[in-house]
């Protein structure tokens, strides 16, 4: 089976961060499937572009057996929230260009956020007449609004809400990473429950396995015999890592306790400055860590921490690193309410809960864990047992593959045959465009003249892209057009 994945944040070689599709792609390709990933060129944690991608619209490379098409993303990504929106728009253009290549997928998966991934995903599925699976890793734009990134009434938010509604409508299947996402989507009437599947995150239990506490990572970071509570993850607004700085301030007299923060993000410099200004030597910022060193680092800590903003939206999420902590038999200090609390603390009995952004409660929980070493060991063993029974990456990859295979075999995209030659093909293409226009209008609820103009513009844009793709054996065959467009794109998006 030929699987095409659109995922802007597919990790580059050696890059830290969430490796969901790196692992899924590896396992699927090792099982004999042909996997291609359309991804971005900017490291979302450091905002850096590697030299081999600079000045290029699309760069093809290999990640093991997986073919990766790296598509241009401007370096405005990490400079401001407006810059990030511009980067998402530019990725939409470059990724759609890649989607128009002769990829001939049997099934297409587009993973959000960013929500704009649905556009190149839809284009690839329409051109290849392949079923389309839309994956929801976070509820956008709701999450951006509740964290303060976007205003609820802004035109951009309204546009993203329309795009979200359209994504649920045009996809053949929707995969959600938590049951709460499914509940939310159904409650808002965006999709039928029968259309939604649940394949969550998990852990690579071969890499993330119990190991010695006194290892090279502990020696390298000079932790000695201190009780280490480690947060591993992004340092952004939504993560609210400042609550750990506040907890460290409350524990400044406990020289036997250290809070370690591994990862990077736009808030990290201000967090480090705050810790320095308060003269806190019981919190350390380790920066981004290579993926291959993370299992050793998790084993070096005593407790894994997972924190987010005190935000109703985050009651629907599972933090990725929790599964790695559990796989390494480390208890979790969880400052996230909702489904994560239900899974980690109540179902798996693998951690303790503290109310998010409550520094006193977090500090008290750390002290309690330090006192109860037997309890820590028990929760650690419970966590690994739960992961082995419910969330191994191999089992989840197989389950996801079943979903994709079922769709490739049985669920066909509802498009007429637009590839026929002669007058019959012309009539079919006109009919397809009319039907697509009707779908867009019904989804967007176009009533005013401005609404109808916006819908017509979207239909025309996608029609032009599909027509261009059908007009050539391969996009690269349009050499006279391809080169100047690439040069123009490089100037517009340096």
PEKA-V554833 format. One record per residue. N is the residue number from 1. RES is the residue in three letters. PSI is psi in whole degrees, -180 to 180 (* if undefined). OMEGA is omega in degrees with one decimal (NA if undefined). Layout:
BEGIN
n=N res=RES psi=PSI omega=OMEGA
n=N res=RES psi=PSI omega=OMEGA
END
This chain:
BEGIN
n=1 res=UNK psi=138 omega=178.1
n=2 res=UNK psi=115 omega=-175.3
n=3 res=UNK psi=127 omega=175.2
n=4 res=UNK psi=127 omega=179.6
n=5 res=UNK psi=132 omega=171.7
n=6 res=UNK psi=109 omega=-177.1
n=7 res=UNK psi=104 omega=-174.1
n=8 res=UNK psi=-34 omega=-171.6
n=9 res=UNK psi=27 omega=172.4
n=10 res=UNK psi=125 omega=-170.3
n=11 res=UNK psi=142 omega=171.6
n=12 res=UNK psi=168 omega=-177.8
n=13 res=UNK psi=124 omega=178.4
n=14 res=UNK psi=-2 omega=-177.1
n=15 res=UNK psi=135 omega=174.7
n=16 res=UNK psi=166 omega=177.6
n=17 res=UNK psi=-173 omega=-178.4
n=18 res=UNK psi=122 omega=-172.3
n=19 res=UNK psi=27 omega=-175.6
n=20 res=UNK psi=-57 omega=-174.9
n=21 res=UNK psi=-21 omega=171.1
n=22 res=UNK psi=-44 omega=-179.7
n=23 res=UNK psi=-43 omega=179.5
n=24 res=UNK psi=-44 omega=179.3
n=25 res=UNK psi=-41 omega=178.8
n=26 res=UNK psi=-46 omega=-177.7
n=27 res=UNK psi=-40 omega=178.6
n=28 res=UNK psi=-43 omega=-179.3
n=29 res=UNK psi=-36 omega=177.2
n=30 res=UNK psi=-24 omega=177.1
n=31 res=UNK psi=2 omega=174.9
n=32 res=UNK psi=7 omega=-178.9
n=33 res=UNK psi=154 omega=-179.3
n=34 res=UNK psi=111 omega=-173.3
n=35 res=UNK psi=128 omega=173.4
n=36 res=UNK psi=137 omega=179.3
n=37 res=UNK psi=129 omega=170.7
n=38 res=UNK psi=118 omega=-171.8
n=39 res=UNK psi=173 omega=179.4
n=40 res=UNK psi=176 omega=-175.8
n=41 res=UNK psi=-7 omega=-176.3
n=42 res=UNK psi=133 omega=172.6
n=43 res=UNK psi=114 omega=-172.6
n=44 res=UNK psi=-14 omega=178.0
n=45 res=UNK psi=-40 omega=-175.6
n=46 res=UNK psi=-12 omega=-177.2
n=47 res=UNK psi=27 omega=180.0
n=48 res=UNK psi=146 omega=174.5
n=49 res=UNK psi=127 omega=-179.0
n=50 res=UNK psi=150 omega=-175.0
n=51 res=UNK psi=-36 omega=-175.7
n=52 res=UNK psi=-13 omega=179.7
n=53 res=UNK psi=-14 omega=-172.7
n=54 res=UNK psi=136 omega=177.8
n=55 res=UNK psi=13 omega=-179.2
n=56 res=UNK psi=138 omega=-178.7
n=57 res=UNK psi=-46 omega=176.9
n=58 res=UNK psi=132 omega=176.8
n=59 res=UNK psi=124 omega=179.3
n=60 res=UNK psi=136 omega=179.0
n=61 res=UNK psi=178 omega=178.5
n=62 res=UNK psi=136 omega=170.9
n=63 res=UNK psi=88 omega=-170.7
n=64 res=UNK psi=-122 omega=179.2
n=65 res=UNK psi=-5 omega=-175.1
n=66 res=UNK psi=129 omega=174.2
n=67 res=UNK psi=129 omega=-178.1
n=68 res=UNK psi=127 omega=174.3
n=69 res=UNK psi=103 omega=-179.6
n=70 res=UNK psi=120 omega=-174.5
n=71 res=UNK psi=143 omega=-172.7
n=72 res=UNK psi=132 omega=171.6
n=73 res=UNK psi=127 omega=179.8
n=74 res=UNK psi=155 omega=178.8
n=75 res=UNK psi=5 omega=172.9
n=76 res=UNK psi=-9 omega=-173.1
n=77 res=UNK psi=-46 omega=-174.0
n=78 res=UNK psi=8 omega=-173.8
n=79 res=UNK psi=-29 omega=178.6
n=80 res=UNK psi=169 omega=178.4
n=81 res=UNK psi=-34 omega=173.5
n=82 res=UNK psi=-40 omega=177.5
n=83 res=UNK psi=-35 omega=177.8
n=84 res=UNK psi=-41 omega=178.1
n=85 res=UNK psi=-41 omega=177.0
n=86 res=UNK psi=-40 omega=179.5
n=87 res=UNK psi=-40 omega=177.4
n=88 res=UNK psi=-41 omega=179.1
n=89 res=UNK psi=-45 omega=179.9
n=90 res=UNK psi=-40 omega=177.6
n=91 res=UNK psi=-36 omega=177.9
n=92 res=UNK psi=-44 omega=-179.8
n=93 res=UNK psi=-50 omega=-176.3
n=94 res=UNK psi=-39 omega=-179.8
n=95 res=UNK psi=-35 omega=177.0
n=96 res=UNK psi=-36 omega=174.0
n=97 res=UNK psi=-46 omega=178.5
n=98 res=UNK psi=-38 omega=-178.7
n=99 res=UNK psi=-22 omega=-178.9
n=100 res=UNK psi=-2 omega=174.3
n=101 res=UNK psi=165 omega=179.5
n=102 res=UNK psi=82 omega=-178.1
n=103 res=UNK psi=-27 omega=175.9
n=104 res=UNK psi=55 omega=-179.5
n=105 res=UNK psi=155 omega=170.1
n=106 res=UNK psi=-25 omega=178.2
n=107 res=UNK psi=147 omega=-178.8
n=108 res=UNK psi=135 omega=175.1
n=109 res=UNK psi=127 omega=173.2
n=110 res=UNK psi=126 omega=-173.9
n=111 res=UNK psi=129 omega=-177.9
n=112 res=UNK psi=141 omega=12.5
n=113 res=UNK psi=163 omega=-0.1
n=114 res=UNK psi=148 omega=-177.0
n=115 res=UNK psi=-28 omega=-177.9
n=116 res=UNK psi=-11 omega=177.4
n=117 res=UNK psi=-22 omega=-179.4
n=118 res=UNK psi=-29 omega=-175.4
n=119 res=UNK psi=-56 omega=175.9
n=120 res=UNK psi=-32 omega=177.5
n=121 res=UNK psi=-45 omega=179.2
n=122 res=UNK psi=-43 omega=179.5
n=123 res=UNK psi=-45 omega=179.3
n=124 res=UNK psi=-40 omega=-179.4
n=125 res=UNK psi=-37 omega=179.6
n=126 res=UNK psi=-44 omega=179.6
n=127 res=UNK psi=-44 omega=-178.3
n=128 res=UNK psi=-2 omega=-177.5
n=129 res=UNK psi=47 omega=-177.9
n=130 res=UNK psi=150 omega=176.3
n=131 res=UNK psi=152 omega=-171.3
n=132 res=UNK psi=121 omega=177.8
n=133 res=UNK psi=123 omega=179.0
n=134 res=UNK psi=120 omega=-177.7
n=135 res=UNK psi=133 omega=-178.8
n=136 res=UNK psi=104 omega=176.1
n=137 res=UNK psi=-20 omega=177.6
n=138 res=UNK psi=151 omega=-177.5
n=139 res=UNK psi=101 omega=177.6
n=140 res=UNK psi=142 omega=7.0
n=141 res=UNK psi=5 omega=-176.5
n=142 res=UNK psi=-45 omega=-177.9
n=143 res=UNK psi=-40 omega=179.9
n=144 res=UNK psi=-33 omega=179.8
n=145 res=UNK psi=-47 omega=-175.7
n=146 res=UNK psi=-21 omega=176.0
n=147 res=UNK psi=-3 omega=177.3
n=148 res=UNK psi=6 omega=178.8
n=149 res=UNK psi=-39 omega=179.3
n=150 res=UNK psi=151 omega=173.4
n=151 res=UNK psi=141 omega=-176.5
n=152 res=UNK psi=-30 omega=-175.4
n=153 res=UNK psi=3 omega=-176.3
n=154 res=UNK psi=150 omega=176.9
n=155 res=UNK psi=-36 omega=179.4
n=156 res=UNK psi=-42 omega=178.4
n=157 res=UNK psi=-44 omega=179.5
n=158 res=UNK psi=-40 omega=178.5
n=159 res=UNK psi=-42 omega=179.6
n=160 res=UNK psi=-35 omega=176.7
n=161 res=UNK psi=-40 omega=175.9
n=162 res=UNK psi=-42 omega=178.6
n=163 res=UNK psi=-40 omega=177.3
n=164 res=UNK psi=-47 omega=-179.8
n=165 res=UNK psi=-42 omega=178.9
n=166 res=UNK psi=-40 omega=-179.5
n=167 res=UNK psi=-44 omega=179.7
n=168 res=UNK psi=-33 omega=-177.9
n=169 res=UNK psi=-44 omega=-171.7
n=170 res=UNK psi=-14 omega=-179.0
n=171 res=UNK psi=151 omega=176.9
n=172 res=UNK psi=-32 omega=176.5
n=173 res=UNK psi=152 omega=175.4
n=174 res=UNK psi=122 omega=174.7
n=175 res=UNK psi=130 omega=179.0
n=176 res=UNK psi=150 omega=-177.1
n=177 res=UNK psi=-10 omega=173.3
n=178 res=UNK psi=152 omega=177.1
n=179 res=UNK psi=-29 omega=-179.3
n=180 res=UNK psi=-33 omega=176.1
n=181 res=UNK psi=-44 omega=179.7
n=182 res=UNK psi=-46 omega=179.5
n=183 res=UNK psi=-43 omega=-178.8
n=184 res=UNK psi=-45 omega=-178.2
n=185 res=UNK psi=-43 omega=179.1
n=186 res=UNK psi=-42 omega=-178.8
n=187 res=UNK psi=-38 omega=-179.6
n=188 res=UNK psi=1 omega=177.1
n=189 res=UNK psi=25 omega=-177.0
n=190 res=UNK psi=-22 omega=178.9
n=191 res=UNK psi=154 omega=174.6
n=192 res=UNK psi=148 omega=179.8
n=193 res=UNK psi=-32 omega=-178.9
n=194 res=UNK psi=-17 omega=-179.4
n=195 res=UNK psi=-11 omega=-170.6
n=196 res=UNK psi=135 omega=174.7
n=197 res=UNK psi=164 omega=-175.1
n=198 res=UNK psi=103 omega=173.3
n=199 res=UNK psi=99 omega=-172.0
n=200 res=UNK psi=-175 omega=169.8
n=201 res=UNK psi=165 omega=177.5
n=202 res=UNK psi=-160 omega=-177.8
n=203 res=UNK psi=148 omega=170.9
n=204 res=UNK psi=97 omega=-170.9
n=205 res=UNK psi=-10 omega=173.8
n=206 res=UNK psi=-41 omega=177.8
n=207 res=UNK psi=-47 omega=179.4
n=208 res=UNK psi=90 omega=-177.9
n=209 res=UNK psi=156 omega=179.9
n=210 res=UNK psi=137 omega=179.8
n=211 res=UNK psi=176 omega=-176.9
n=212 res=UNK psi=142 omega=177.1
n=213 res=UNK psi=-43 omega=-178.5
n=214 res=UNK psi=74 omega=-176.7
n=215 res=UNK psi=-172 omega=-177.2
n=216 res=UNK psi=-34 omega=179.8
n=217 res=UNK psi=-42 omega=178.7
n=218 res=UNK psi=-40 omega=178.3
n=219 res=UNK psi=-42 omega=-176.7
n=220 res=UNK psi=-37 omega=-177.9
n=221 res=UNK psi=-1 omega=175.5
n=222 res=UNK psi=39 omega=-177.3
n=223 res=UNK psi=-18 omega=-179.6
n=224 res=UNK psi=-132 omega=-180.0
n=225 res=UNK psi=20 omega=-179.9
n=226 res=UNK psi=151 omega=176.1
n=227 res=UNK psi=113 omega=-171.0
n=228 res=UNK psi=123 omega=171.8
n=229 res=UNK psi=117 omega=-173.3
n=230 res=UNK psi=128 omega=169.1
n=231 res=UNK psi=128 omega=177.0
n=232 res=UNK psi=118 omega=-180.0
n=233 res=UNK psi=-172 omega=-177.9
n=234 res=UNK psi=154 omega=177.5
n=235 res=UNK psi=70 omega=-179.9
n=236 res=UNK psi=-178 omega=-178.6
n=237 res=UNK psi=-43 omega=-177.0
n=238 res=UNK psi=-28 omega=-175.2
n=239 res=UNK psi=-25 omega=176.1
n=240 res=UNK psi=49 omega=-179.6
n=241 res=UNK psi=-14 omega=176.4
n=242 res=UNK psi=-25 omega=177.7
n=243 res=UNK psi=-26 omega=176.1
n=244 res=UNK psi=-33 omega=174.0
n=245 res=UNK psi=-42 omega=178.7
n=246 res=UNK psi=-38 omega=177.2
n=247 res=UNK psi=-39 omega=178.2
n=248 res=UNK psi=-37 omega=178.3
n=249 res=UNK psi=-39 omega=178.6
n=250 res=UNK psi=-23 omega=-177.7
n=251 res=UNK psi=19 omega=-173.4
n=252 res=UNK psi=-24 omega=179.9
n=253 res=UNK psi=-8 omega=179.8
n=254 res=UNK psi=86 omega=-177.9
n=255 res=UNK psi=-13 omega=179.9
n=256 res=UNK psi=1 omega=-178.5
n=257 res=UNK psi=136 omega=178.2
n=258 res=UNK psi=135 omega=170.9
n=259 res=UNK psi=122 omega=-179.4
n=260 res=UNK psi=136 omega=-179.2
n=261 res=UNK psi=113 omega=179.1
n=262 res=UNK psi=127 omega=-179.5
n=263 res=UNK psi=-177 omega=-177.1
n=264 res=UNK psi=172 omega=179.7
n=265 res=UNK psi=174 omega=-173.3
n=266 res=UNK psi=-23 omega=-178.2
n=267 res=UNK psi=-9 omega=-173.9
n=268 res=UNK psi=-46 omega=-179.6
n=269 res=UNK psi=-42 omega=-179.5
n=270 res=UNK psi=-33 omega=177.3
n=271 res=UNK psi=-45 omega=177.4
n=272 res=UNK psi=-40 omega=179.0
n=273 res=UNK psi=-39 omega=179.5
n=274 res=UNK psi=-43 omega=179.6
n=275 res=UNK psi=-39 omega=179.9
n=276 res=UNK psi=-42 omega=-178.5
n=277 res=UNK psi=-29 omega=178.2
n=278 res=UNK psi=1 omega=178.9
n=279 res=UNK psi=49 omega=179.7
n=280 res=UNK psi=119 omega=176.0
n=281 res=UNK psi=14 omega=178.0
n=282 res=UNK psi=17 omega=171.4
n=283 res=UNK psi=134 omega=-176.5
n=284 res=UNK psi=137 omega=176.6
n=285 res=UNK psi=115 omega=-172.4
n=286 res=UNK psi=-14 omega=-176.4
n=287 res=UNK psi=-178 omega=179.3
n=288 res=UNK psi=137 omega=-178.7
n=289 res=UNK psi=138 omega=177.7
n=290 res=UNK psi=142 omega=-176.0
n=291 res=UNK psi=-38 omega=-175.7
n=292 res=UNK psi=-17 omega=179.8
n=293 res=UNK psi=-8 omega=-173.9
n=294 res=UNK psi=-40 omega=178.8
n=295 res=UNK psi=-42 omega=178.7
n=296 res=UNK psi=-38 omega=-179.2
n=297 res=UNK psi=-41 omega=177.8
n=298 res=UNK psi=-42 omega=179.2
n=299 res=UNK psi=-25 omega=-179.5
n=300 res=UNK psi=-21 omega=-179.3
n=301 res=UNK psi=169 omega=177.1
n=302 res=UNK psi=-31 omega=-179.2
n=303 res=UNK psi=139 omega=173.6
n=304 res=UNK psi=134 omega=-178.8
n=305 res=UNK psi=142 omega=174.4
n=306 res=UNK psi=121 omega=-175.9
n=307 res=UNK psi=150 omega=173.1
n=308 res=UNK psi=173 omega=173.5
n=309 res=UNK psi=154 omega=170.5
n=310 res=UNK psi=88 omega=-167.5
n=311 res=UNK psi=127 omega=-177.9
n=312 res=UNK psi=-34 omega=-179.6
n=313 res=UNK psi=-35 omega=-175.7
n=314 res=UNK psi=-2 omega=171.1
n=315 res=UNK psi=-4 omega=-179.4
n=316 res=UNK psi=1 omega=-169.9
n=317 res=UNK psi=154 omega=167.6
n=318 res=UNK psi=119 omega=175.4
n=319 res=UNK psi=135 omega=-173.9
n=320 res=UNK psi=-45 omega=-169.9
n=321 res=UNK psi=-18 omega=179.2
n=322 res=UNK psi=-40 omega=-177.7
n=323 res=UNK psi=-34 omega=177.5
n=324 res=UNK psi=-41 omega=175.7
n=325 res=UNK psi=-48 omega=-177.1
n=326 res=UNK psi=-41 omega=-179.0
n=327 res=UNK psi=-30 omega=179.5
n=328 res=UNK psi=10 omega=179.6
n=329 res=UNK psi=40 omega=173.6
n=330 res=UNK psi=132 omega=178.5
n=331 res=UNK psi=157 omega=-177.2
n=332 res=UNK psi=131 omega=167.2
n=333 res=UNK psi=112 omega=-170.2
n=334 res=UNK psi=113 omega=174.1
n=335 res=UNK psi=54 omega=177.8
n=336 res=UNK psi=125 omega=-179.0
n=337 res=UNK psi=171 omega=174.7
n=338 res=UNK psi=-139 omega=-173.1
n=339 res=UNK psi=-31 omega=178.2
n=340 res=UNK psi=-42 omega=177.9
n=341 res=UNK psi=-42 omega=179.3
n=342 res=UNK psi=-43 omega=-177.8
n=343 res=UNK psi=-55 omega=-170.8
n=344 res=UNK psi=-49 omega=-170.8
n=345 res=UNK psi=-35 omega=-174.9
n=346 res=UNK psi=-48 omega=-178.2
n=347 res=UNK psi=-56 omega=-176.9
n=348 res=UNK psi=-21 omega=-176.6
n=349 res=UNK psi=48 omega=-173.2
n=350 res=UNK psi=12 omega=-179.3
n=351 res=UNK psi=-179 omega=178.8
n=352 res=UNK psi=152 omega=-177.2
n=353 res=UNK psi=140 omega=169.6
n=354 res=UNK psi=139 omega=-179.4
n=355 res=UNK psi=135 omega=-178.3
n=356 res=UNK psi=143 omega=179.8
n=357 res=UNK psi=29 omega=173.8
n=358 res=UNK psi=91 omega=-172.7
n=359 res=UNK psi=-39 omega=-179.7
n=360 res=UNK psi=-44 omega=180.0
n=361 res=UNK psi=-38 omega=179.2
n=362 res=UNK psi=-45 omega=179.4
n=363 res=UNK psi=-42 omega=179.0
n=364 res=UNK psi=-39 omega=179.0
n=365 res=UNK psi=-38 omega=178.4
n=366 res=UNK psi=-45 omega=179.2
n=367 res=UNK psi=-42 omega=179.9
n=368 res=UNK psi=-41 omega=178.1
n=369 res=UNK psi=-39 omega=178.6
n=370 res=UNK psi=-37 omega=-178.9
n=371 res=UNK psi=-32 omega=-172.2
n=372 res=UNK psi=73 omega=-178.6
n=373 res=UNK psi=-36 omega=177.4
n=374 res=UNK psi=-41 omega=177.7
n=375 res=UNK psi=-38 omega=177.1
n=376 res=UNK psi=-45 omega=179.8
n=377 res=UNK psi=-41 omega=-179.6
n=378 res=UNK psi=-45 omega=179.2
n=379 res=UNK psi=-36 omega=178.0
n=380 res=UNK psi=-45 omega=179.4
n=381 res=UNK psi=-38 omega=176.4
n=382 res=UNK psi=-41 omega=-178.1
n=383 res=UNK psi=-47 omega=-179.4
n=384 res=UNK psi=-40 omega=178.8
n=385 res=UNK psi=-40 omega=179.7
n=386 res=UNK psi=-44 omega=-179.8
n=387 res=UNK psi=-44 omega=-180.0
n=388 res=UNK psi=-34 omega=-177.8
n=389 res=UNK psi=-26 omega=-168.3
n=390 res=UNK psi=-21 omega=-166.4
n=391 res=UNK psi=38 omega=173.5
n=392 res=UNK psi=142 omega=-177.7
n=393 res=UNK psi=-36 omega=179.6
n=394 res=UNK psi=-46 omega=-178.6
n=395 res=UNK psi=-40 omega=-179.7
n=396 res=UNK psi=-37 omega=176.4
n=397 res=UNK psi=-39 omega=178.3
n=398 res=UNK psi=-41 omega=179.5
n=399 res=UNK psi=-42 omega=178.9
n=400 res=UNK psi=-40 omega=179.8
n=401 res=UNK psi=-38 omega=176.4
n=402 res=UNK psi=-42 omega=178.3
n=403 res=UNK psi=-47 omega=-178.5
n=404 res=UNK psi=-42 omega=-179.1
n=405 res=UNK psi=-42 omega=178.7
n=406 res=UNK psi=-42 omega=-179.4
n=407 res=UNK psi=-39 omega=179.1
n=408 res=UNK psi=-33 omega=-176.3
n=409 res=UNK psi=-37 omega=-168.4
n=410 res=UNK psi=-37 omega=-175.0
n=411 res=UNK psi=108 omega=-178.3
n=412 res=UNK psi=140 omega=176.2
n=413 res=UNK psi=136 omega=-174.3
n=414 res=UNK psi=71 omega=176.8
n=415 res=UNK psi=144 omega=173.3
n=416 res=UNK psi=166 omega=-179.5
n=417 res=UNK psi=105 omega=-177.1
n=418 res=UNK psi=7 omega=-176.1
n=419 res=UNK psi=-6 omega=-176.6
n=420 res=UNK psi=147 omega=-179.8
n=421 res=UNK psi=168 omega=174.1
n=422 res=UNK psi=-169 omega=-177.5
n=423 res=UNK psi=-36 omega=179.9
n=424 res=UNK psi=-42 omega=179.2
n=425 res=UNK psi=-39 omega=178.7
n=426 res=UNK psi=-45 omega=-179.0
n=427 res=UNK psi=-39 omega=-179.3
n=428 res=UNK psi=-39 omega=178.9
n=429 res=UNK psi=-39 omega=177.9
n=430 res=UNK psi=-41 omega=178.6
n=431 res=UNK psi=-41 omega=179.9
n=432 res=UNK psi=-42 omega=-179.7
n=433 res=UNK psi=-41 omega=178.9
n=434 res=UNK psi=-42 omega=179.8
n=435 res=UNK psi=-40 omega=178.2
n=436 res=UNK psi=-41 omega=178.3
n=437 res=UNK psi=-39 omega=179.2
n=438 res=UNK psi=-40 omega=178.5
n=439 res=UNK psi=-46 omega=-179.9
n=440 res=UNK psi=-45 omega=-178.0
n=441 res=UNK psi=-40 omega=-179.5
n=442 res=UNK psi=-37 omega=-179.8
n=443 res=UNK psi=-44 omega=-176.9
n=444 res=UNK psi=-9 omega=179.3
n=445 res=UNK psi=42 omega=-174.9
n=446 res=UNK psi=121 omega=179.4
n=447 res=UNK psi=-47 omega=-178.5
n=448 res=UNK psi=168 omega=177.8
n=449 res=UNK psi=-38 omega=178.9
n=450 res=UNK psi=-41 omega=178.4
n=451 res=UNK psi=-45 omega=-178.5
n=452 res=UNK psi=-36 omega=177.6
n=453 res=UNK psi=-43 omega=179.9
n=454 res=UNK psi=-42 omega=179.4
n=455 res=UNK psi=-44 omega=179.7
n=456 res=UNK psi=-38 omega=179.1
n=457 res=UNK psi=-42 omega=179.0
n=458 res=UNK psi=-45 omega=178.7
n=459 res=UNK psi=-45 omega=-178.8
n=460 res=UNK psi=-42 omega=-178.2
n=461 res=UNK psi=-48 omega=-178.9
n=462 res=UNK psi=-36 omega=177.8
n=463 res=UNK psi=-42 omega=178.3
n=464 res=UNK psi=-44 omega=-178.9
n=465 res=UNK psi=-44 omega=-179.3
n=466 res=UNK psi=-42 omega=179.6
n=467 res=UNK psi=-42 omega=178.5
n=468 res=UNK psi=-41 omega=-179.7
n=469 res=UNK psi=-40 omega=-178.2
n=470 res=UNK psi=-21 omega=-175.6
n=471 res=UNK psi=-9 omega=-176.4
n=472 res=UNK psi=153 omega=175.6
n=473 res=UNK psi=-32 omega=178.7
n=474 res=UNK psi=149 omega=-179.1
n=475 res=UNK psi=-39 omega=-179.2
n=476 res=UNK psi=-16 omega=176.9
n=477 res=UNK psi=-21 omega=177.6
n=478 res=UNK psi=61 omega=-171.0
n=479 res=UNK psi=-38 omega=-176.9
n=480 res=UNK psi=-31 omega=-179.1
n=481 res=UNK psi=-35 omega=-172.5
n=482 res=UNK psi=-45 omega=-175.1
n=483 res=UNK psi=-51 omega=179.2
n=484 res=UNK psi=-34 omega=177.8
n=485 res=UNK psi=-40 omega=178.9
n=486 res=UNK psi=-43 omega=179.3
n=487 res=UNK psi=-41 omega=177.7
n=488 res=UNK psi=-43 omega=179.6
n=489 res=UNK psi=-39 omega=-180.0
n=490 res=UNK psi=-34 omega=178.4
n=491 res=UNK psi=-40 omega=-178.3
n=492 res=UNK psi=-34 omega=-175.6
n=493 res=UNK psi=71 omega=-175.8
n=494 res=UNK psi=* omega=NA
END
